[in-house]
Amino acid sequence: MIDYPQLLLLGAFSGLTIFLGLPLAVAQGVSPRKKGFLNAFAIGILIFLIVDVLGHAWESVSDAASSAFAGRTPVQDAVLGLLAMFGGLAIGLLGLTLYGTRYMKEAPLQLSIGQTSTEKKEPQFTQQVDAYRLSLMIAVGIGVHNFSEGLVIGQSYVSGAIGLAILLVVGFAVHNATEGFGIAGPLTGLAERPSIRFLIMAGLVGGGPTFIGTLLGSQWTSAPVYVFFLAVAGGALIYVSMLMYNSGRKQTTNDVLMVGFFVGLFAGFVTDLIVTLGGV
């Protein structure tokens, strides 16, 4: 039996394992082909997460709709579930699209990469700024996803399923360790290594929300809220996956991208299988 402070500590741990994948960002001498493969590998992992997240959300919504159709539950429950599903998907996908359109076009501020405002027009600097922005947008998308994971951990605990909550912590910790590759992917092979400060910030943006979700999710249980945040996470992951794909196409061939997608998907599904066989 774990107490509440231990639950919060475990929730934080499951999110912060994302830092295990961030050292990839400081790798030097990475060829465009290898960088494209790593980028595609990260996309494969994100595609798996999209399938997993939206699958769980839709399962809950379809169950509510089936129960309402059979007359076992009020129709309002099914309608609320559908609104939560598609409203969350719209916020995660279209909301980040609007935010990204503005964010990616704004004049760059100091990003701790050792450049001054007078050098903004240099191609190398522009490439670095784009890489930093893409990396941060990916961290935001993953952070929204991890917030929903924290909600699941917290709601499992408050519902009395302590064993399930612990197993979810272990499973999410393993998954989050691979998500760090998604954040680090755009930063590999830059002329200047990303600063430790930026990597810590990106790691906290991507992994920190797991703790916040655990804290909030342990306060109450609500199926529509659960579905809503899963849908937001799914929409956000679709958005960042498309950003990474557009970046990857400029780095390597389509064949390399497809191989990377496969390896990433394989890693995601195998990890999930291991967690499932462990009892989740």
C-alpha positions in Angstrom: 0.0 0.0 0.0 1.3 3.4 -0.9 0.3 6.7 0.7 -0.7 9.9 -1.1 2.8 11.6 -1.0 4.3 8.4 -2.4 1.7 8.4 -5.2 2.7 12.0 -6.2 6.4 11.1 -6.1 5.8 8.1 -8.4 3.7 10.3 -10.7 6.6 12.8 -11.0 9.0 9.9 -11.6 7.0 8.4 -14.4 7.0 11.8 -16.3 10.6 12.8 -15.6 12.1 9.6 -17.2 11.7 11.7 -20.4 15.1 13.1 -19.5 16.7 9.7 -20.3 16.1 10.4 -24.0 17.2 14.0 -24.1 21.0 13.4 -24.2 20.5 12.5 -27.9 20.2 16.2 -28.5 23.9 16.9 -27.8 25.1 14.3 -30.3 27.5 15.8 -32.8 28.6 14.8 -36.3 25.1 13.3 -37.1 24.6 13.0 -40.8 21.3 14.3 -42.3 20.4 10.6 -43.2 20.9 9.5 -39.6 19.2 12.5 -38.2 16.2 11.8 -40.5 16.1 8.2 -39.3 16.1 9.3 -35.6 13.4 11.8 -36.5 11.3 9.1 -38.1 11.9 6.8 -35.2 10.5 9.4 -32.9 7.5 9.9 -35.1 6.8 6.1 -35.0 6.7 6.3 -31.3 4.3 9.3 -31.4 2.1 7.4 -33.9 1.8 4.6 -31.5 0.9 7.0 -28.7 -1.8 8.5 -31.0 -3.4 5.1 -31.6 -3.1 4.2 -27.9 -4.5 7.5 -26.6 -7.4 7.9 -29.0 -8.2 4.2 -28.8 -8.8 4.5 -25.1 -10.8 7.7 -25.4 -13.0 6.3 -28.2 -13.5 3.0 -26.2 -15.0 5.0 -23.3 -17.2 7.1 -25.6 -18.5 4.1 -27.6 -19.3 2.2 -24.4 -21.3 5.2 -23.1 -23.1 5.4 -26.5 -23.9 1.7 -26.5 -25.3 1.9 -23.0 -27.4 4.9 -23.8 -28.7 3.2 -27.0 -29.7 0.2 -25.0 -31.5 2.4 -22.4 -29.2 1.5 -19.5 -27.8 5.1 -19.1 -29.0 8.6 -19.9 -28.5 9.8 -23.5 -26.9 12.9 -22.0 -23.9 10.8 -20.9 -23.3 9.7 -24.5 -23.6 13.2 -25.8 -21.3 14.6 -23.2 -18.7 11.9 -24.1 -18.9 12.7 -27.8 -18.5 16.4 -27.0 -15.5 15.7 -24.8 -14.0 13.5 -27.5 -14.2 15.8 -30.4 -13.9 19.0 -28.4 -10.7 17.8 -26.9 -9.4 16.7 -30.3 -10.2 20.1 -31.8 -8.4 21.9 -29.0 -5.4 19.7 -29.2 -5.0 19.8 -33.0 -6.5 23.1 -34.1 -5.5 25.0 -31.0 -1.9 24.0 -31.4 -2.1 24.8 -35.1 -3.2 28.4 -34.3 -0.6 28.7 -31.6 2.2 27.2 -33.7 1.3 29.4 -36.7 1.9 32.5 -34.6 4.8 31.1 -32.6 6.8 29.8 -35.5 6.6 33.2 -37.3 7.5 35.4 -34.4 10.9 37.0 -34.3 13.3 34.8 -32.3 14.2 35.8 -28.9 17.4 34.7 -27.1 17.3 31.0 -26.9 20.5 30.3 -25.1 22.3 29.3 -28.2 25.1 31.9 -28.1 23.8 34.2 -30.9 22.9 37.9 -30.9 20.0 39.6 -32.5 22.3 41.0 -35.3 22.8 37.5 -36.5 19.2 36.6 -37.1 19.5 36.6 -40.8 22.3 34.0 -41.0 21.0 30.7 -42.4 22.8 28.7 -39.7 21.1 30.7 -37.0 17.7 30.4 -38.7 18.1 26.6 -38.9 19.0 26.5 -35.2 16.0 28.7 -34.2 13.6 26.5 -36.2 15.1 23.4 -34.6 14.6 24.9 -31.1 11.1 25.9 -31.8 10.1 22.6 -33.3 11.6 20.8 -30.3 9.7 23.0 -27.9 6.4 22.5 -29.8 7.0 18.7 -29.6 7.6 19.0 -25.8 4.3 20.9 -25.5 2.4 18.2 -27.4 4.0 15.4 -25.4 3.3 17.4 -22.2 -0.4 17.5 -22.9 -0.3 13.8 -23.5 1.6 13.2 -20.3 -0.9 15.3 -18.4 -3.6 12.8 -19.4 -1.4 10.0 -18.3 -1.1 11.6 -14.9 -4.9 11.9 -14.7 -5.2 8.2 -15.3 -2.7 7.4 -12.5 -4.5 9.7 -10.1 -7.9 8.4 -10.9 -6.8 4.8 -10.6 -5.5 5.6 -7.1 -8.6 7.5 -5.9 -10.9 4.7 -7.2 -9.0 2.2 -5.0 -7.1 0.4 -7.8 -3.7 0.9 -6.0 -2.0 -1.9 -7.8 -3.1 -0.7 -11.2 -1.9 2.8 -10.4 1.6 1.5 -9.6 1.7 -0.6 -12.7 0.6 2.4 -14.8 3.5 4.4 -13.2 5.9 1.7 -14.4 4.4 1.5 -17.9 4.3 5.3 -18.4 7.8 5.7 -17.1 9.0 3.2 -19.8 7.1 5.0 -22.5 8.2 8.5 -21.4 11.9 7.4 -21.6 11.4 7.0 -25.3 9.4 10.2 -25.7 12.6 12.1 -24.9 13.9 11.1 -28.4 11.0 13.0 -29.9 12.0 16.2 -28.2 15.7 15.7 -28.9 15.3 14.6 -32.5 15.2 18.1 -34.1 18.3 19.2 -32.1 20.7 16.5 -33.1 23.6 17.5 -35.4 23.3 21.3 -34.8 26.4 23.4 -35.2 26.2 24.3 -31.5 25.0 21.9 -28.8 21.8 22.9 -27.1 22.3 24.4 -23.7 21.6 22.3 -20.6 19.2 25.0 -19.5 17.1 24.6 -22.7 17.1 20.8 -22.3 16.0 21.0 -18.7 13.2 23.4 -19.7 12.0 21.1 -22.5 12.1 18.1 -20.3 10.0 19.8 -17.6 7.5 21.0 -20.3 7.2 17.4 -21.6 7.4 15.4 -18.4 6.3 17.7 -15.7 2.6 17.6 -16.5 2.5 14.0 -15.5 2.9 15.1 -11.9 0.3 17.8 -12.3 -2.2 15.3 -13.8 -1.5 12.9 -11.0 -2.2 15.6 -8.5 -5.5 16.7 -10.1 -6.7 13.2 -11.1 -6.4 12.0 -7.6 -9.0 14.5 -6.4 -12.0 13.1 -8.3 -13.1 10.7 -11.0 -14.9 11.8 -14.1 -15.3 9.8 -17.4 -15.9 12.9 -19.6 -12.9 14.7 -18.1 -10.8 11.6 -18.7 -11.9 11.4 -22.3 -11.4 15.1 -22.9 -7.8 15.1 -21.9 -7.0 11.9 -23.8 -8.5 13.6 -26.9 -6.5 16.8 -26.3 -3.4 14.7 -26.0 -4.2 12.8 -29.2 -4.8 16.0 -31.2 -1.6 17.5 -29.9 0.4 14.4 -30.8 -1.0 14.5 -34.4 0.1 18.1 -34.7 3.7 17.5 -33.5 4.0 14.4 -35.6 3.1 16.4 -38.7 5.7 19.0 -37.8 8.4 16.3 -37.4 7.4 14.7 -40.7 7.7 17.9 -42.6 11.2 18.4 -41.0 12.2 14.8 -41.7 11.4 15.0 -45.4 14.0 17.6 -45.8 16.7 15.5 -44.2 16.6 12.1 -45.8 14.8 9.8 -48.3 11.3 8.4 -48.1 12.7 4.9 -47.7 14.7 5.9 -44.6 11.6 7.6 -43.1 9.5 4.5 -43.6 12.1 2.3 -41.9 12.3 4.8 -39.0 8.5 4.8 -38.7 8.4 1.0 -38.5 11.2 0.8 -35.9 9.4 3.5 -33.8 6.1 1.7 -34.0 7.7 -1.6 -33.2 9.4 -0.1 -30.1 6.1 1.4 -28.9 4.0 -1.7 -29.4 6.6 -4.0 -27.9 7.0 -1.7 -24.8 3.2 -1.7 -24.4 3.1 -5.5 -24.7 5.8 -5.9 -22.0 3.8 -3.7 -19.7 0.6 -5.6 -20.5 2.3 -9.0 -19.8 3.4 -7.4 -16.5 -0.2 -7.2 -15.5 -1.5 -3.8 -16.5 
